[in-house]
Amino acid sequence: MTSHGPSRIDLLRIRVKRALGLSVILCDSCKWNWRSACHRRERPHATWCPDYSKKGS
């Protein structure tokens, strides 16, 4: 959809992860998780991010 917010599928994934007790914080596993690389105001507690890319990918 758009990069302005999470899609319905993303919201459903977040809800399921919370229900299962899994971590929904993306910043811990993001390859952009350092100060000089990520300037988003949601950092370090983002549950959705258009720039998210898993470490090692």
Secondary structure, 3 states (H helix, E strand, C coil): CCCCCCCHHHHHHHHHHHHHCCCCCCHHHECCCCCCCCCCCCCCCCCCCCCCCECCC
